[in-house]
Amino acid sequence: MKVKIEKKSILDIDADLIIVNLFKGVKAPGGVTGIVDKAYKNIISDFVIKQEKFEGKYGSIYQLPLPKEGKRIFIAGLGEQKDFTYSKIRDLTAKIIRTCSLLKGVKKVVTILHGAGIGGMCPELCAQMITEGAISGTYAFDKYKTEKKDNNIKEFIIAETDNTKYKKAKQGVETGTVIAEAVNRARDLINESSQYLYPETLAKYAVENSGVKTTVYNKAQIKKMGMNAFLAVGQGSVHEPKFIHMEYKPEKKAKRKIAIVGKGITFDAGGLDLKPPSSMLTMRDDMSGAAAVICTMRAISELKPDVEVHALVAACENMPSGSAYKPGDVIIAKTGRSIEIDNTDAEGRVTLADALAYAEELNVDEIIDIATLTGACMVALGTVASGIMGNNEDKIKEFIKTADITGERYWQLPMFEEYGDTLKSDIADTKNTGGRMGGASAAGIFLSKFIKNTPWLHLDIAGTAFLDSANSEGIKGATGIGVRSLIKYITK
């Protein structure tokens, strides 16, 4: 489905379905909704509002068939104007598009620019959110199903007659398309079976689809770089680990230099500390951080910000076998710091230790890692928010604020020194885990030991990367979390 914008009245576009809106409590529609109302003999004000008592509650949709014209009108409730946000535009559009896709004969849909009228919101961001919602709302991972999901909607059009708003909204559609497609690519990668997606194939995907210069290091090269911690995690698998380095450099002088590091465990069985079957079932999602940074790079290559970006993935499987690393093993990481393996299922932080050290060697201005790292974060924050920690308070606040615009929520977790007490080892510099209590913060403390001077943020997306039931955008399964916030933070 293609999303586009046309500089026409909504009534001049030949479409099967027209989408207008109402804020809660509005009795006499204004703006474009008012124009449509008058064109159809006050059917919205006299019938939908007065007789049907449609109140404009957020997320409500009134479906109005027009038999004579062979069209339909959807009146979407925006809720209270003071509570209306850009993220709600995305979520509402996703809901609308899913509803539209169930209707026979609806191939062409036209909508007004929600929020940019009496709502007074930025036309570019409104158009971006509509586009993201429309593309996200039609997503389906049906690669292995004999019956594919048939999205009957071929065109989704935003109508806008004001020239200034049109120009801004046109840019919003272009940006929204890039971002939404990046999110959906990430969702495809995460939803893909680990039977087909393992370190070698993930690396191949990055080379062919990231849109930027990509270097893939093999096992011998990884060993030569001193990444013993990373190699230890992957040594139990028949699949060779791969270290992926993607690099984007702007044509102009870069304003700043950022490294984004994604956890790339393509399947996590827990190693010799084997997970129970129920916990292992969706562990193909343990490379959600890797998917986020790979697909973010594709978007960056298209949006072309004046920022130098390096994306890094230490890709491997964590499997049990005769060659697997063991509890009690002591591993020397790339920094020279020794790690006692307390639990082989706390493997993500062990791979990230070497990846973060590599990132710091690039002399970047800041490092952001994103990882499905701890069940403790999932317990603490559920599926609503991701955890965030780091060594720079200003950048933590900046990232949270920036991500909030995209609809991705992050909640700061503490990194008090006491959390590190559980990581103390009698035989090494640190243990890789210290128990269940305060596990997310302890993991953050562990990672911080492998960063020397660079500002660093850690995003724990364990609870938000993969959902058992649909969220406000209607997403079930892989969410592609992190893509929108990383893009926004990099391009701001």
C-alpha positions, -999 to 999 in steps of 0.1 A, spaced: 0 0 0 12 34 -9 7 65 12 7 99 -6 -6 134 -3 -25 154 -29 -32 192 -29 -69 188 -35 -101 191 -15 -110 158 1 -143 160 -19 -124 162 -52 -105 129 -47 -124 99 -61 -121 75 -32 -141 46 -18 -139 59 18 -135 93 33 -120 98 68 -128 129 88 -127 135 125 -142 151 156 -127 162 189 -148 151 219 -178 172 226 -179 191 192 -215 197 182 -209 217 150 -181 203 129 -156 229 115 -127 227 91 -127 199 65 -151 178 86 -175 207 84 -171 209 46 -178 172 42 -208 176 66 -223 204 45 -216 186 12 -237 157 25 -266 178 38 -254 180 75 -254 142 79 -226 144 105 -240 172 126 -277 162 124 -275 125 122 -242 112 136 -238 137 164 -274 146 173 -293 114 166 -266 87 170 -250 106 199 -214 101 186 -192 120 211 -158 118 195 -143 97 222 -106 89 213 -103 57 192 -140 55 184 -150 52 147 -184 58 133 -189 41 100 -214 59 77 -223 42 45 -235 63 16 -254 39 -6 -263 64 -34 -227 75 -38 -213 40 -34 -189 54 -7 -184 53 30 -174 80 55 -155 72 87 -158 98 115 -128 92 138 -130 103 174 -99 123 185 -109 126 222 -102 157 242 -82 183 222 -59 190 252 -50 153 254 -44 147 217 -8 138 208 12 129 177 15 93 189 -23 91 191 -25 101 155 -3 71 146 -22 47 168 -56 59 155 -45 57 119 -33 21 124 -67 12 139 -86 29 110 -65 12 84 -71 -22 100 -108 -15 100 -108 -3 64 -90 -35 53 -119 -56 65 -143 -38 42 -150 -52 7 -146 -29 -22 -125 -4 -4 -93 1 -24 -87 38 -22 -90 58 10 -86 95 16 -82 113 49 -78 147 63 -46 158 81 -56 149 116 -45 174 142 -32 201 118 -66 219 116 -82 233 147 -58 211 167 -30 235 156 -3 207 154 26 206 131 15 195 96 48 177 89 46 156 121 9 150 117 15 136 81 44 116 94 23 100 121 -5 92 97 19 76 73 36 55 100 2 44 113 -11 34 79 20 14 69 24 -2 104 -13 -10 106 -12 -31 74 19 -52 85 16 -90 86 43 -117 89 27 -144 68 58 -156 50 52 -192 60 14 -193 57 -3 -208 26 -30 -182 29 -16 -147 28 -32 -116 44 -47 -97 15 -47 -60 21 -73 -47 -3 -63 -10 2 -40 1 -26 -39 38 -20 -41 59 12 -42 96 4 -39 126 26 -59 156 12 -46 191 19 -55 223 0 -34 248 20 -1 252 1 21 258 32 6 228 50 8 207 19 46 213 15 53 205 51 30 175 51 46 162 19 79 160 37 62 143 66 48 116 43 83 109 29 99 107 64 71 86 78 74 62 49 112 57 55 107 52 93 76 29 90 94 7 65 124 5 87 103 -6 116 85 -32 95 119 -45 83 130 -49 119 98 -67 127 104 -91 98 139 -99 110 127 -105 146 97 -126 135 119 -147 112 126 -182 125 161 -188 139 161 -218 117 167 -194 88 181 -164 107 214 -171 123 247 -151 125 257 -157 89 223 -149 74 219 -119 97 253 -106 85 243 -112 49 211 -92 54 230 -63 69 254 -62 39 226 -63 14 200 -42 31 215 -16 55 222 8 26 256 17 41 292 4 41 291 -28 60 321 -50 72 316 -85 85 343 -101 107 347 -139 109 357 -159 139 394 -157 133 393 -119 129 371 -116 160 397 -136 180 425 -114 167 406 -83 179 406 -98 214 368 -103 217 371 -134 238 339 -127 258 318 -125 226 334 -157 212 328 -176 245 290 -171 242 289 -184 207 313 -214 210 285 -239 218 267 -233 184 274 -249 151 269 -215 136 300 -193 135 297 -159 152 299 -128 131 308 -92 141 290 -67 120 302 -30 116 279 -7 96 292 28 88 274 60 76 293 91 69 275 123 58 287 143 27 290 174 49 312 176 80 295 155 107 280 175 136 286 145 159 297 109 159 275 82 174 278 44 178 247 23 182 252 -13 194 225 -40 191 225 -72 210 226 -100 184 218 -133 199 199 -149 170 187 -177 193 191 -180 231 186 -214 246 203 -202 278 235 -223 271 243 -249 298 220 -230 322 192 -241 299 160 -221 298 127 -239 304 107 -246 272 81 -219 277 109 -192 281 127 -205 250 97 -205 227 102 -169 213 139 -166 218 144 -158 182 136 -123 194 169 -120 213 184 -102 184 158 -74 185 185 -49 194 205 -60 163 174 -57 141 168 -22 155 203 -9 147 205 -26 113 172 -12 101 179 22 117 210 24 94 188 17 64 167 47 73 197 68 81 211 61 46 179 75 32 173 105 55 210 115 53 216 134 85 248 154 92 258 128 118 284 100 115 268 68 127 284 34 134 262 4 140 277 -27 157 263 -62 162 281 -91 179 259 -119 164 260 -155 177 238 -182 192 238 -192 228 235 -230 227 242 -260 250 268 -284 237 301 -301 246 319 -270 234 297 -245 252 311 -221 278 304 -232 313 294 -217 347 326 -210 366 346 -202 334 368 -171 335 370 -151 303 393 -122 295 373 -95 276 386 -72 250 394 -45 276 415 -70 295 389 -72 323 382 -107 335 346 -121 338 336 -151 359 306 -168 343 280 -171 370 252 -180 346 254 -188 309 220 -174 304 232 -139 312 250 -140 278 239 -107 262 259 -85 285 290 -107 279 288 -101 241 280 -64 246 311 -60 268 333 -66 238 311 -47 214 310 -16 237 348 -17 240 351 -18 202 326 11 199 347 32 223 378 26 201 360 44 173 364 77 193 327 85 190 309 112 209 284 88 225 274 52 225 239 37 227 233 0 232 199 -16 228 193 -51 240 167 -76 252 188 -79 282 170 -88 314 139 -105 326 142 -82 356 134 -52 334 104 -70 320 92 -77 356 98 -41 366 83 -23 336 61 -48 318 54 -44 281 46 -7 283 81 9 288 117 0 281 144 6 307 171 32 302 204 37 321 237 53 314 266 74 326 254 108 315 222 122 331 217 149 305 217 125 276 194 101 294 168 129 298 174 140 263 168 105 249 137 100 270 122 133 258 131 126 221 118 91 222 85 102 238 77 121 206 79 89 187 56 70 211 83 49 225 85 51 263 117 47 283 119 48 321 152 55 339 163 28 362 190 34 390 226 25 388 235 28 424 269 14 434 253 -11 457 238 -29 427 273 -38 417 280 -56 450 263 -87 437 287 -88 408 318 -92 430 339 -123 422 365 -141 443 384 -152 412 378 -125 385 372 -88 382 335 -93 380 308 -119 376 283 -117 347 253 -118 370 245 -116 407 210 -130 412 174 -120 406 171 -89 429 177 -56 410 188 -76 380 183 -49 354 204 -24 373 231 -49 381 233 -56 343 237 -19 337 265 -17 362 282 -47 345 281 -30 311 294 3 326 326 -14 335 335 -18 299 330 19 290 359 42 301 352 78 292 325 80 265 289 91 272 268 59 271 232 49 272 218 14 277 183 6 265 168 -26 280 139 -36 257 133 -71 271 96 -64 278 88 -43 248 105 -61 219 80 -90 215 43 -89 225 19 -118 232 -11 -96 225 -17 -65 204 -8 -31 217 -24 3 209 -10 1 174 -24 -33 169 11 -49 170 15 -85 181 48 -103 180 78 -83 171 74 -45 176 105 -31 161 110 -11 193 139 13 192 139 20 155 118 52 158 135 65 188 170 59 175 162 76 142 146 106 159 176 109 183 201 107 156 184 130 132 171 156 156 
